[in-house]
Amino acid sequence: MKKLYPFLLLLMSFTGLQAQLLNPVSWKTSVTQKSETEYLLTFDAKIEKEWHVFSQFTPDGGSLPTVFTFKNAKGNYNLVGKTSESAYKKVYSDIFEVDEYVFENKAQFKQLIKVTNPKVTSVKVYVEYQACKDACIQQDKTFDIQLPIAHATIPQEDVKQETVADTTSKVIAVPLITEENKPEAVKEVPINETPKTKNSESKSLLSIFILAFLGGFAALLMPCIFPMIPMTVSFFTKQSKTKTEGIRNAVVYGLSIIVIYVILGSLITAIFGAEALNELSTSVWFNLIFFGLLVIFALSFLGAFEIVLPSSWATKLDSQADKGGIIGIVFMALALAVVSFSCTGPIVGTLLVESASKGGIAPIVGMLGFSLAIALPFMLFAMFPGWLNSLPKSGGWLNTVKVSLGFLELAFAFKFLSNADLVLQKHWLERELFIAIWIAIFGAWALYLFGKYMLPHDYEKADKIGVGRLIMAILVTTFTFYMIPGLWGAPLKILSGLTPPSTYSEIPNGLGGGGSSKSELPEHAHYGPHNIITFDDYELGLAYAKQVNKPVLLDFTGDACANCRKMEDNVWSNSEVLSILKEKVVVISLVCDRKIELPKDQQYISKTTGKEVITIGNKWTDFQITRYKSNSQPLYVILDTEGNDISEPIAFSSLEDYQSWLENGIKNFK
């Protein structure tokens, strides 16, 4: 019976998993003749309920994009423009910390081609895509689309022919978004990927609004604006014939400020376009340019120079403001925006940079929050003039606020530089260097707040500092010391999403501990999540398991698998589960979406699917399909040292279920 046990268990696994070989996307193709030599190819994808696939233009760092490759194009036909697609939805992935562009229910792709070889009769197109629900699968199709008639006799009229194909091949190429293939619209509707992403879009806009409101409040405390509050309010109260008129004028003044800045946000959105801003946010040049801009803004706040608009602008606006009436009040608001630009410009620029990286109407929302924070005090103090007596007097503290914002801008600038480095994978700004730069910036800020040195626009050095400045100095110092352990591999959870990931570092395992030493690594192994010793080759891992007489945890995973990351972050991190993974099993992680090509002599045609197996990801996907009749990740199986299954496979699950499954599998080994 002991000899029959693995066979019976494997048989049950095959029976239970037969329905797990998923194919949630069905395709239909058609071709329309547009001229004697031009044809429009259309690809319609029907997506099963609750599943979604990803746009060609989904940003790097998240799930895998849909990729089209025209295999027999060379010498036969030219592509006219890029492959266009129907409207997608944008959602925020809390796993990959990027926006992702997805299709639900259906998607359509179109490509115009121009035939150059009269003898060509068909177009061979390969498409590769990732489909996700509770799990993610990598799929590919090859379409052999027959052209309607011989090109030499093609009449100049539309001829349409439909065909359906479901074969496969292999290639990798990612088209770039252009004006020609940019989607007509983007629906900002979240999908049920995880409970956390249902309202992600509205939360993102709310965070922009709050950030902008705080930025506006900070600008209010600048030397260029704060002293103008009592002067402007006094002007309205004294020049108005009645109190009601004074309040009305102040409200018009405040609303004018809001309208001016909202128009600025609207212009940014209109000029660049909502989706162009989304594309820019993942662009290397976008991040490098904004890094430079934020450094310039920071140096301006620190006192290196002033950013001012031409003085003639302010003079002309002042002359218009003298005319009085509603128009005059509007020009007063515009004059405030121009005169205070040396203080507000860097903040407005930073907010526009941040909101542009979110895309959509974020620049408008950002400017609404910013202007509301500036306008409210003018309106409220006009309604309640007695409050003016409670305002602190202008002084050196205003410049302290300005300098503090300069340090924050300088630190924030390096986030954009880090984004560019992560996209290029140059490892110029790895985690340790990024944290070291932030420690230096915040440390310098703390010393400034403690009064250890002065900057160009400070008054004479004071013998003492105020209580508020002291409290701020203590907070900044505390944060600086908090970051120091990050140089040795501490996770710094407060900075999650700001610093480069822990794997993007000079020493991923940390200095002076934080996991097994390098000398303890078996040959061909590497450190996986949580410094678990991991093999990425089945045969090599199985050989090591036989050597140490431990069961194997076979982990079918993916680089772009969100649920795989959730399992690693939320389940594998549990102390009891982690102890088992490190001490009682040999972990073999087979990455099913890895694009590294196999050597030519190892490439083959799958006997199960009939598909070409060209990459490492193809190989492990084929292994999973052939053996377990499943093509979704994550999938976990426990094996004995001979490679026989001693547990039923398990997919994405809770901590309790996974731990129980893991412990039972190890008991079966013994």
Beta strands, then each sheet from edge to edge (+ up, - down):
strand 1: 25-33
strand 2: 38-47
strand 3: 52-54
strand 4: 67-70
strand 5: 77-85
strand 6: 88-93
strand 7: 98-104
strand 8: 106-115
strand 9: 122-132
strand 10: 136-146
strand 11: 159-163
strand 12: 186-187
strand 13: 526-527
strand 14: 533-535
strand 15: 552-557
strand 16: 586-591
strand 17: 604-605
strand 18: 612-613
strand 19: 635-639
sheet 1: 5+ 8- 2+ 1- 11+
sheet 2: 4+ 9- 3+ 7- 6+ 12+
sheet 3: 4+ 9- 10+
sheet 4: 13+ 14- 16- 15- 19+
sheet 5: 17+ 18-
end
